[in-house]
Amino acid sequence: KYLFYIIIFITILQISFKNKIKNAFLISIFISEIISLLMLANYTMPFLITGYGKYVPFFYTYSQYSLLIIIAVGLSLFEFIKAKSNLQKVLALILFSLSTFTIFILDSKAAYILYFIILFIVVYQSFQINKKIIFIFLSSVIAIYVLAFSYSSTFHTRMTNIYKELNDITKNGTYNGSTGERIGMDIIGFKLFLAKPFLG
């Protein structure tokens, strides 16, 4: 599993092999995502090392896995936009679609946010921003999130829990659940910083 991280670092260091290493990374992610789909279908694979969280092959946590998938989302979308041949566009679209699907069956709330951010960055870097591009981008993103909320039980549950926890914070002042606890710790940390910015 650590080979995934090595690939990223080598991509930065070895510029001459950038395309080959990038393609190897995307193929590795594609294989992992196929295994995630098999896990979703309750297909039993002997000797498969799984991590913490549902549908996570090879990695310790869904956070590690989802971060690399987010990178794959950005790279595959960029390849789809810039590709000159139809075959390249089809392959990039398949990987982008599969990566998008995998993101929304994982438990990572951070990935749900990063997904929007990486899409925005790629679109901003690839097109001249105007009202038409903004409309197409927002419509597409909203459609993706609506479909994910409608058909992914994991995403639906996580979003519902976030809404309940935020509602508890605003109405009752209680910081329960993972989201509430994080917000509570952030508030306390900010207050401590204001009180003692240097000594903590």
N, C-alpha and C positions, 0 to 999 in steps of 0.2 A: 504493500500500500504506500510505502514511503517513496516509491518510484514516481508517483504523481507529483509530489513536491519537488523532486529532483528535476523532473521535466520542466517545471516552471522556472527554476533557477537557471538551468542550462539555456533555456530560451533567451534569457536576459544576457547571459555571458557569451554564448556562441552565436553571434549574429549570422554567420555564414550558414548555419544549419537551422535557421529560424523556422522555415516552412516545414522541413522534415520533422522537427521536434514538435511543432504545433500540430501537425497531422497525427503524429503518434499519440499525443495527449488526447486529441479528440476521439481517436479510435478507442483508446483506453476508457474514456468516459462513456462512449457508446456501448462498449461491452458491459460495463458496470450497470448502465441503465437497463440493458436487456435483462440482466440478472435480477434487477429490482422488479421488473415486470413479471418475471417468473416467480419471484417471491410473493408478489401481489396475487398471483394466480394460485398460490399455495403449492407450487411445484417444489418438491424436496430435492435439494442438490447435495450429495455427499461431499464431505470435506470442505464445504464452503464456510469461510470465516465471516461471521456477521458481527456487527457492532451494536451499540446502544441505540435503540429506536427501530421502527418498522422499516423494512425494505432497504436496509443499509448493508451492502456487501463490502468486505475488505477494510472498512474504516471503523475506528473506535466509536465515533459518534455521528449523528446525522448532521451536526454542525459542520464537521470537516467535509463530509460528503457533499452537502448542499453548497458549500462555498466553491468547490471545484466545478459543480454543475453550473453555477452562476457564471463562472468564467467561460464554460463551454457555450452557454446561452449567448453571451456577448460575441464570442469568436464566430459561432455558426451564423448568427444574424449578420455580422459584418461580412462574412464570406458570401452569404446569400445576396446581399446588396451589391457587392463588388464583383461577383463571379461573372465571367463572360460567356461561358458555355452553359447550356441547359442542364447537362449532367451535374456540373458543379452546383448549380442552383438547387436541383432536386436533392442532392446529397446533403447540402447545407440545411435545406428546409426540413428534411427528415430528422436530422440531428437536433435542430432547433425545437421542433415539435416534441420529440421524445424527451429532450431536456426540460421543456416547459411542463410536460406531463409529470415527470419525475419530481420536479420541485414541489408540485402541489399535492403529492402523496406523502411527502416527508413532513416531519413535525417541526421543522425550523421556521419560527416566526420571523427571524431575521432575514431568512432567504426570501420570504414573501415581499419584504420591503426592498431588499437588494435586487430582486428581479425587476421591479419597476425602475430602479436607479440605473441598472446596467442597460436596459432598453433605451432609456432616455439618453444616456451617454452615447450609445452607438448611433442613434438617430440624429443627435445633435452634431456628431462628428461627420456624418455621412451626407447630410442634406442641408440645403440652405433653408433655414427655418422661416416658415411663413404660416399664414392662417390655415391653409390647406393641409400642410404637413402636421401641424398641431392637432387639427381635427381628426385626421386619419390615425395619428398616434394615440390620442386619448380614446377614440372610439375602439380601436383594436385592443388597447390595454384593459379598458372597462369590460369589453366582451370576454377577454381571457379570464379576468377575475370573477365575472359573473358565472361563467361556465364552470370554473373551478369550484366556486361556492355551491353550485347546484349539483355537481357530480362527484366531487371528492369529499368523502366523509371526513377525512383527516383535516382538510382545509376548512370545511364547514364547522367542525368541532372547535378548532383552534380559534377561528374568528368569533364564534359564539362566546367562547370563554373570555376572549379579550373584551368583548362588549360588556359582558356581565361584570368583569373585574373593574373596568373603567366606570361603569355605572355605580358600583359599590364605592369607588373612590369619591366620585362627585356628590353622591347622595348621602352616603353614610360615613365617609371619611375612613373607611377600612381598606387596608392594603393587603388583601388576600390573593392567593394564586401567584403563579410565576410572574405575570405581568405586573400585578399590584406590588409584589415584593421588590421587583426591580425599580419601579417608579419610586417606591418608598425609600429605598437605599440611595437613589439618585438625589432625592430631596434632602435627606439627612446629610449626605456627602456635600451637597452644595452649601447647606447651612453651616456645616463645620468649616468648610473652606472660607466662608465669609467671616466666621468668628475668629479663626486662626489660619490665615492663608499661608503662613510660612512654616509653622510648627505642626500643623495638622491636628 
